[in-house]
Amino acid sequence: MEILLPIAIGVLFGCGCYLVLRRNIVRVLLGIMLFSQGANLLLFAGAGLTPGAPPVIAGTADTFDGPYADPLPQALVLTAIVIGFAVLAFAIVLVLRAYQRGGSEDLDDFHHSEN
């Protein structure tokens, strides 16, 4: 599991970078989405994994006894998911508006149509 997570993060960032550099505006949008998911996994992996441990201590306990999962990275990832969804929804609206205005999905067509 420890080797699989960095590989998955690298693949997400690599595929996201490849797609962002394409000329098709839909592929750029998918690349932004992959960057967002890679960043979420990076935040989650940076905190360390504590399998089988809850993110809170028991209500009857006064101190931490045994391993526990840090709840802060989980809250950050949940916040990043919500923000990423909002940015993706906004980007989809921009792509639809650009397609309606330009009539093409190719980014080079937008540049040539403005001149």
C-alpha positions as CSV (number, residue, x, y, z in Angstrom):
1,M,0.0,0.0,0.0
2,E,2.8,2.4,0.8
3,I,4.3,2.1,-2.7
4,L,1.0,2.1,-4.5
5,L,-0.1,5.5,-3.2
6,P,2.9,7.5,-4.5
7,I,2.6,5.7,-7.9
8,A,-1.1,6.6,-8.1
9,I,-0.3,10.2,-7.2
10,G,2.4,10.4,-9.8
11,V,0.2,8.9,-12.5
12,L,-2.6,11.4,-11.7
13,F,-0.3,14.3,-11.9
14,G,1.4,13.0,-15.0
15,C,-1.8,12.4,-16.8
16,G,-3.2,15.7,-15.6
17,C,-0.1,17.5,-17.0
18,Y,-0.4,15.7,-20.3
19,L,-4.1,16.6,-20.7
20,V,-3.6,20.2,-19.6
21,L,-1.1,20.7,-22.5
22,R,-3.5,19.4,-25.1
23,R,-5.3,21.8,-27.5
24,N,-8.8,20.3,-26.9
25,I,-10.6,22.3,-24.2
26,V,-12.4,19.3,-22.8
27,R,-9.1,17.5,-22.3
28,V,-7.8,20.6,-20.5
29,L,-10.8,20.4,-18.2
30,L,-10.1,16.7,-17.5
31,G,-6.5,17.5,-16.8
32,I,-7.6,20.1,-14.2
33,M,-9.8,17.4,-12.6
34,L,-6.9,14.9,-12.4
35,F,-4.7,17.6,-10.8
36,S,-7.3,18.1,-8.2
37,Q,-7.6,14.4,-7.4
38,G,-3.8,14.0,-7.3
39,A,-3.6,16.9,-4.8
40,N,-6.3,15.3,-2.6
41,L,-4.3,12.1,-2.5
42,L,-1.1,13.9,-1.8
43,L,-2.7,15.7,1.2
44,F,-4.1,12.4,2.4
45,A,-0.8,10.5,2.0
46,G,1.3,13.3,3.6
47,A,-0.6,12.8,6.8
48,G,0.4,9.2,7.1
49,L,-2.0,6.2,7.2
50,T,-3.2,4.7,10.5
51,P,-5.2,1.7,9.5
52,G,-8.0,0.5,11.8
53,A,-7.8,3.5,14.1
54,P,-10.5,6.1,14.5
55,P,-9.9,9.8,14.0
56,V,-11.2,10.7,17.5
57,I,-10.5,9.5,21.0
58,A,-13.2,7.8,23.0
59,G,-15.6,10.0,25.0
60,T,-14.6,8.3,28.3
61,A,-10.8,8.6,27.7
62,D,-8.8,11.5,29.1
63,T,-5.7,10.9,27.1
64,F,-4.7,9.3,23.9
65,D,-4.1,5.6,24.4
66,G,-2.9,3.7,21.4
67,P,-2.7,4.8,17.7
68,Y,-5.2,7.3,16.4
69,A,-5.8,8.9,13.0
70,D,-5.2,12.6,12.8
71,P,-8.5,14.3,11.8
72,L,-7.0,17.5,10.4
73,P,-5.8,16.0,7.0
74,Q,-9.1,14.3,6.6
75,A,-10.9,17.6,7.1
76,L,-8.5,19.3,4.6
77,V,-9.1,16.6,2.0
78,L,-12.9,17.0,2.4
79,T,-12.5,20.8,2.0
80,A,-10.3,20.3,-1.0
81,I,-12.9,18.0,-2.6
82,V,-15.6,20.6,-2.2
83,I,-13.4,23.4,-3.5
84,G,-12.3,21.2,-6.4
85,F,-15.9,20.5,-7.3
86,A,-16.7,24.2,-7.3
87,V,-13.8,25.0,-9.5
88,L,-14.7,22.2,-11.9
89,A,-18.3,23.3,-12.1
90,F,-17.2,26.9,-12.9
91,A,-14.7,25.6,-15.5
92,I,-17.5,23.5,-17.1
93,V,-19.6,26.6,-17.4
94,L,-16.7,28.6,-19.0
95,V,-16.1,25.8,-21.4
96,L,-19.7,25.6,-22.5
97,R,-19.8,29.4,-23.0
98,A,-16.6,29.3,-25.0
99,Y,-17.9,26.5,-27.1
100,Q,-21.2,28.4,-27.8
101,R,-19.3,31.5,-28.7
102,G,-16.5,30.0,-30.8
103,G,-18.2,26.8,-32.1
104,S,-15.1,24.7,-31.6
105,E,-13.3,22.7,-28.9
106,D,-9.9,23.5,-30.3
107,L,-8.1,26.2,-28.3
108,D,-6.2,27.4,-31.5
109,D,-9.5,28.2,-33.1
110,F,-10.3,30.7,-30.3
111,H,-7.0,32.5,-30.9
112,H,-7.5,32.8,-34.6
113,S,-11.1,33.9,-34.4
114,E,-10.3,36.9,-32.2
115,N,-7.8,38.4,-34.8
